[in-house]
């Protein structure tokens, strides 16, 4: 059903890197969410009015608030699709994260409301009335909400949309709460024991926790997080795949919304090649990165020695010693200045972010001692910097 709707309503639906296609996905998800929730509101409100059922009426207005969440998602997606302007040269994509954050707070608010109601029911239990029609309506609601949750999750994963994932979590929270309501009604019908308050208490905690999770996932790109290892490899492999580039380091990626990134990287080029030739390669990489990866890439050239055997051998010695000490540590920007009495080895050492100052200093001192054993003339000038790569996803 999801793929059918996508093929019918979204032109060029496979080209998800295009802003217009992403917007179309967002509009479709929001429109379906609004339609489903409004229909559920009308049906439940009608049944609740005819049966004089407060619980069904309350659930109906909960669906109306969910329709409001879909409206927020729609507004967020549309605003995020606005083109870049003078004041916002990288576009408005982060508005989508803000919309997802609003939905997350709405989910937490719903959970907190359930929590207060559940505590009140535990203190002063209400008299339950089992009505078969109410259960049928609630089961129908679970079916619709379950499909809506999977629908938004599938689209959200396809285009990496935080607001769709938040809406999916909101729908699944409704599935949990409504299922718990049905279970408590059936348990009361079978045993005559009212556990509605206790079930509601557990459900409210689950819903609030889900809201906190959505907020955390949404805040990370807003605050600024380390580049994922997969994205790091994708960009560095792309840059290093060009002839004339020997290596790369210091990749930093700035997220300006789904599918909108700016990055900077240092590319190592041979120092015996004309600078104009290397510059031409770098310009081509920057243009291709924007066209093929959708990344606005700024590249700094670092000249690397490729002919001086002494420099190459000294760099190899440093790398072999570091490999034995700690395979997670790398070096770059290596230079060697030779004199009569001493040889200066100048380089940057990149360590994992979690290494504190003490561990960095211990590692540096051990490396210097081992290099001194290799050649007593070695004097090291080491600049330590932390890695910008995030932790791998489990």
N, C-alpha and C positions, 0 to 999 in steps of 0.2 A: 504493500500500500504506500509506504514511504517513497520508494523509488518511482512508483507510478505518479504520485503527486509532483515529485521533483521533475520528471520528464515532461509533464503536462504544463507546469507553470513557470519553469525556469529555463530560459534560453541559454544554450551553451553551458549546461550545468556541470560539465566536467572541468571547466576552466576556472577552478575555485580561487586561483591566485588573483583574478581580476576583481576590483572593488565592486563593480556593478553586479557581478555574479554573487559575491558574498552578500551584498545588500538584498538581492532577490531571495536568497536562502533565508535571511533574517525576516523579511517581510512575510514569506510563506509560513515560517514557523509561528510568527506572532499572529497572523491571520487565522491559522488553524486553531491556535490556543484560545483566541478571543471567541471564535465561533463555537468551539466545544464547550467552553465554560459558560457562555451565555445560554446555550441550549440546555445545559445541565441546570442552570439557575432557573430557567422558565419551567422545566419539568418538575424540579424539586419544589419550587415555590407553589406551583399549582397543586401538587399532591399534598404538600404540607398544609395548605389552606383548606383543602377539602377534608383532610383527616384531622385537622386541628393539632398537627404534630409539631411541637416546638423544635425537636431535634432535627427533623427534616428541613424545616424552615431555616434553622441556623446553618446547616450544611449548604443550603442554597445560597445564602449570602457569602459563605466562604468561597464558593465558586465564582461569585461576582467579584470578590477581591482578587482571585486568581486571574480573572479576565483583565483586571487592572494591572497585574504584573506583566501580562502579555503586551498591554498597551505601552508600559514602560520600556519593555524590550524592543517594541517596534520603533518608538521614538529614539531610543538609544542607537539602534542600527542605522536609522535614517540620518541622524545627526553625525554619526561616525563616518558615513559615506561622503560627507561634504568634502570637496576638493581642497587642496592646500591653498592658503592665501598668504598675504604679506605678514600677518601676525602669527600665522601657524604654518610655517614652511614645510612641516612634515605631516600635515593633514590633521584630522580630528579623530583618528582611530581610537584613542584612549577613552573617548566618551562611551564606547561599548563596555569597557571595564567598569566605568562609573555606574552604568545602567545595571550591570550584573551585581554590583555591590549593593545597590538599592534593593534589588530582588532578594539578595541574601539577608538584608536587614528585615525585609517583610517576612521571610521565612522564620527568622528568629522571633519576630513579634508574634506570629501565629503560634509558634511553639510556647512562648511565654504565656499567651492568653489561655492555651490549653492547660498549661501548668497551674495557673490560678484557678481555673474552673475545676480541675481535677482535685486540688487541695480542698476546695469548697465542698465538693461532692463527698470526699472522704470524711470531712468533719460533720456534714449534714447530708447523708445519703438521700437522694431523691427516689420517689416511687417510680419504678420502670413499668412501662406498658408495652408488651410485645405486640407489634402489628406486622403481619406478613407483608403487606404492601410496602411498608417503610423499608423492610429488609431487601425487598426486590429492587426498590429505587436505589438503595445504597450499593447493592451488588452491581447494578448498571453503572453507577458512578465509578466504582472501582475499575470496571472494564475499560471505560472511556479514559480515565486518568492513567491507567497502566499503559494503554496505547500511546497516549499523549506524552508520557514520560520517555518511552522508548523512541518515539518520533523525534523529540527535541534532542535526546542524547545522541542519536545517530547523526542528525544534521550538525549538532555541535561538534562532534568528533571529526566529522568530514571537513569542516571549514575552520576548526580550532576556535570556536566561539565560546567565550566565557558566559555571556548572557544566556545562550541557549542551554548550556550545561546547568546554569543556575535555575532556569525555568524547568528543566528536566528534574532536577532535585526537588523543586517545589512540588511538582506533580507526584513524584514518588512519595514525598512526605504525606500528601493527601491520601495516597493509596494505603499507606501504613495506618494513618489515623482512622480512615473509614473502615478498613478491615478490622481494626481493633474494636471499633464500635459495633460492627456486625457480630464479632466473636463474643463480646460481652452481652449483647442482646440474646444470642443463641444460648449462651451459658445460663443466663437468667431464666430463659424459657424452659431449659432442661432441668435446672436444679432449684430455681427460685432464689439463688444467692446473687446479690448485686455486687459485682466487682468493677463496675463502670469507672469509678474514681481511681482505683489502683491501676487499671489498664491505661486510662487517660494520662496518669502521671508518668508511666513508662514511655508512652508514645510521645509526650511533650518533650521529654529529655532527648529522645532520638531526633525529633524535628529540630530542636535548638542546636544540637550538635552538628546536624547537617548544615544548618545555616552558618555556623561558625566555620565549617570546612569550606563552604562556598566563598565566604568573605576572605578567608586566608588565601585561597587560590587566586582570588581576584586582586587582592592587595599586592601580591608579589610583583606582577608586572607594572603596577602603578608606582610602587616604591623603587623598583629597579632591582632585578635579580641577575645572578651570574648566568652566563650562557650555558645552555644544556650541552652535554658532551656530543650528542648527535649533531646539533647545529654547529658546534665548534668544528667537528670533523668535516661537515658538509662544506663549510666556507673555506677552511684551510686546504682541503683536498682540491677544491676548485681553483684556488689561487696557485697552489704548487703544481697544478697540472699544466701550466703554461711553460713553454720553452723559454729559458732565460731566468726562471725563478728557481732558486736552489732550496729554499725553505721559507718558513714564516713563523711569526710569534707575536705575542702581545695583541691578540684579537680581543676587541671589546665590542659588544653588541648592545645597542640601545633600542628598546621596543617602544614604538609609537602607535601600537595597536596591532590587532591580528593582521599578518601579512604586510606590515609596515615596519621595516627595520632600517636603522643606520648603523654602520659598523666601521671600525678603523682597525688596520692591521699593519704590521711591519713585514715587508717582503724582502728576503735576502737575494741579492743579485751579485753576479761576479764583478769584482773590482777592476778587471782588465777589459771590460766591455765599455764602449762609448756610452756616456751617460744619456745621450739623446736616444740611443737604441733601447736602453733599459726603460727610459721614460715612456717610449712609445708602447712597449709591452705593458707597462703599468696602466697607462691610459686605456688600453684595450680591455684589460681585466676589469677595470672599474665600470666601463660601459657594459660589458657582458654580464657582470654581476647584477646590475640593475635590471637588465633585460631577462636573464635566465633564472636568477635566484630571487629577484624582487628585493634586493638589498642595496641600499645606497652606500657604497663602499668607498672609503678613503684609505689610500695605501701610502705608507711611508717606505722609501727605499733604504735598505741597509746594505752597503757594499761588503762583500765577503771575500777573503783571500782564497784564491783557488790554485795558485802556482807556487808560492813559497813553501817549500817542503818543511822548513823549520816551524813555521806557524801552524801548518796542518798537523804536524807531529805533536806539537805542544797542546793543541786543542784536543787531539785524540787522547793524550795522556789525562787531561782534565776530565773528559767524558768517561773514560774507562774507570777512573777512580770514583767518580760520582755514581756510576752504575753499580759499583760494588758497595758503596756507602748507602745509597738510597735511590732506587730506580725511579721514584716519583719526582726527582729533582732534575731539571734540565738547565742548560746554559745557552746564551746567545750573545750577539754583539761582541765576539771574541777578537781581541787585538793583542799584538805582542810588540813591545818596544825593547830592542836589545841594546845593551851597553857593555862596556869592558868588564865591569865588576858585577853587574846584575842584569837580570832579564825580567822586565815587567809584564805580567800577564793581566790583562784588563778585560773583564767580562761581567755580564749580568747573570745572576743565578736565580732561577724561578722555582719557588717552593709552593707546595699546596697551601691553601689559604689558612687552614687550621694550625699551621706551624706558628707557635708564638715566638716572641723575640729571643727567649732563652734557647729554644731548639735551633733557631736559625743561626745564632751565634756559635753554638756548639758544632753545628754542621760545617760552618765556614772555617772555624779554627782547625777542625780535624782535616778538612780538605787542604788547608794551607800546610799543615805539618807533613801530610803524605806527599804533597808536591815538592816540599823541601828535601824529602828523602830521595825523590826522583832526580832533582837537580838543585843543589844548594844555592844556585844563583837566582832561583825563582823568587820574585816578589809579587804578591797578588794584590790587585785592586778590584775587589768584588762588590758589586751592587746587588743587594738582595731585594727581590720583589715577589709579591704573592701572585698566584695563578688566578685568572678570571674565569676559570672553568667551574661550573656547578657540579654537584654530586650526581652520579648516575642514578636514574630512576630504578627502583626495585621492581 
